[in-house]
Amino acid sequence: MMYWGNDVGGAGDWVAMTALMLLFWGGLAALTVWAVRSLGRAPDRDPVGRADTLLAERFARGEIDSAEFTRDRALLHSTAGPGGT
């Protein structure tokens, strides 16, 4: 009659089970923190400011020249918007 509560598992088994349990609960806690932080983030409420920043970055990298930067920035800050009167 083997394994009826006599000499089942040793110290190594308890260490492995403890490590895996801590890894599981730690991973679950990290996933919860990540989800709360990413879902709780407020959306960008200033699209003109973000677009202005991207336009300035493109100008700084040399992707657009000063005339295109000035024209696009004026269009971005106009009240009519593209295609408006």
N, C-alpha and C positions, 0 to 999 in steps of 0.2 A: 504494500500500500504506500505508494510514493505520493509526495506532494499533498499531504493532508495537514498542512500547517507546519511541517517540520523542515527547516532549512530551505525555505522558499525565498529566493532573492537574498542578496547580500547588501553590503554598504554601498557598493557601486550602483546598484539599482536605485537605491534611495537618492543618491546624489544626482543621477541622471533624471529621475522623475522630478526632483526639486528644480533642477536647472531648466527643464522643459516647461514646467509650470510657470516659473518666473519669466521665461522668454515669451510664453503665450500671453500672460497678463500684461507684461511690459509692452508687447507689440500692440495689444488691444488698446491700452492706454494711449500709446503714441498715435495710433490711428484715430482715436477719438479726439485728441488734441488737434491733430492736423485737420480733421473734418470741421471742427468748430471754428478754427481760425480761418479756413478757406471759405466756408459758407457764410461766416459772419462778416466778411469783408464788404464794405460799402462799395457800390459801383462808382465808377468815375462820373461825377456829376458836372464836370466842366469839359465838355467835348471840344470847345473852342480852344481852351488852354492846352489840352493834350495835342490837338492838331497843330497849334502854334509851335509847341515844343518839337514835334516831329518835323515841321517845316524848317525850323531853325537848325535842327540836327542835319537834315539833308543839305542845307546851305553850307554848314560847317564842314561836311565831308566832301563838298565840291560836286555833289550830284546835280545841283541847280545853280544857275548864275544869279547875280544880284537883281537883274531885271525880273526874272521869273519869281524870285523870292518876294520882291516888292509887290508884284502883281497878285500873286497868290495870297499874300498876307492881307492886302487890301480887300480882296474878294472874301477872305475868311472873316474879316471884321466888319464887312458891310452888313447893313440890316436887311437888304433885299435877298442876299444869298445868290447862289448860281441860278441863272435863268430868270431871275426876278426883275421887276421893273422899278 
